[in-house]
Amino acid sequence: MPIRINRLEEPSAEALRECLERLATNGRPYVSSAGWTLEALASLPERRQAFVAENEAGPLGLLVLTPGFLETWGAPTDLLGGNPILPADEQAAAIHTALLLEATAWAEREGESGLEVLLPMGPANWKCDERVDAFFEQLGLAPFYFAMTRDLDLLPESGGGELELAPAAAETVGALYDNYSACVAHGEIELVAKQTSDERRAYFDSLLDETLGHPGSLALYEGDRLLGFALAAAWSETAAHLAWIGVLPGDRSRGHGRRLLCDVMAACREQGIERMSLYTDVSVAAVTIYERLGFQRAGTLTYRWRAPQGSRDI
């Protein structure tokens, strides 16, 4: 049976709840891999649009457009976040395709320059799935933000030199934040560089809540001067996630980033941690450092669609 797409403008929480209930009665009880619930859907910021895939038998799938990574922090951007709730059956590809084509067509008509599809973030993304990449790429969405991982077995030497290492501690939060602000002001990490100062501080504080006290949260000093620092969070007793690593722009290309990351991995391994992950995007120059230190690209977290050039003038 052919699939048709209906659009819900400015969908209310009640409309989304009703749609999910209809999906359940149609034999499609949606529990997505992102762990979404009705309450999570109801709390989505600025539910701009929702698209429902249907056929004669009833609803088949749902895709909700919300603000994306950047706008969740209030930063100005013309990207949307496309958050699909996906069925796990033989019709998945057709339903995905119909929903995403309708969403990108809507975004182009509205003069948006792009759209991002955000997948769940967590250890489930630690394995590449070339089928998923190929599926999104045939719809014009290229991998943008992805995970990298490595086992902490054979580690390279850090080559410490005269630099000093210390835990990233609560007493040094002011210095850490100044260092962080200088790094993100350099503009390399798009998702962070567009934050306002208030958003930046709120996001930084949320990072500290998850990472201070972890053995992989370390600061690198040259004398009394803070060159850079790393923040690590626990995925489990044997897995850690590198939530942040940065070296001051003027001190890069001197091997400090490599030294810091090597010491983070060594500190984690000493505590029985067996695996480490990090997230990055395709534009970050440090990807080369990660690869040289044994990190391998794992699953894609964000796929990005760009509107054809000139479409915003329509």
DAZI-V799261 format. One line per field, one symbol per residue. ss: DSSP state (~ for helix, > for strand, _ for the rest). phi: phi as a letter, one per 30 degrees, with the letter a starting at -180 (. if undefined). psi: psi as a letter, one per 40 degrees, with the letter a starting at -180 (. if undefined). Layout:
ss: ???
phi: ???
psi: ???
//
This chain:
ss: ___>>>>>>___~~~~~~~~~~~~~____________~~~~~______>>>>>>>__>>>>>>>>>>___~~~_____>>>>>>>______~~~~~~~~~~~~~~~~~~____>>>>>____~~~~___~~~~~~~~~__>>>>>>>>>>>____________>>>>__~~~~~~~~~~~~~~~~____~~~~___~~~~~~~~~~~~~~~______>>>>>__>>>>>>>>>>____>>>>>>>>>_~~~____~~~~~~~~~~~~~~~____>>>>>>>_____~~~~~~___>>>>>>>>>>>____~~~_
phi: .dccccccdhdddddddddddddddcibddbdddidbeddddcedhddabbcdbbddkdcabbccbecedddciddacdccccdccdcbddedddeddddddddddedddiddabbcccecledddcdbdddedddddciccebcbcbbadccccdddididdccbddcddceedddddeddddddidcedcddddddddddddddddecbdjdddcbccbciccddaabbbbcdadcbbbddababeedcdicidddeddeddddddddcidcbbbacacdddddeddeddcjdcdcddcbccccdeejdddd
psi: hihihihhhghiddddddddddddeeeghhgieefiidddddehhggdiihhhiadeaidihhhhiiaddeeeeihieiihhgihhigaeeddddddddddddddddddeeieiihhhiihaddeehigddddddddeeehihdhiiiiiifchiiidfdaeiiiiihideeddddddddddddddedhddddeiidddddddddddddedheidehiihigbehhdiiihiihdadehihhdihiihdeeifeedddddddddddddddeeheiiiiiiieehdeddddddeeiihaihdhhhhhiihedee.
//
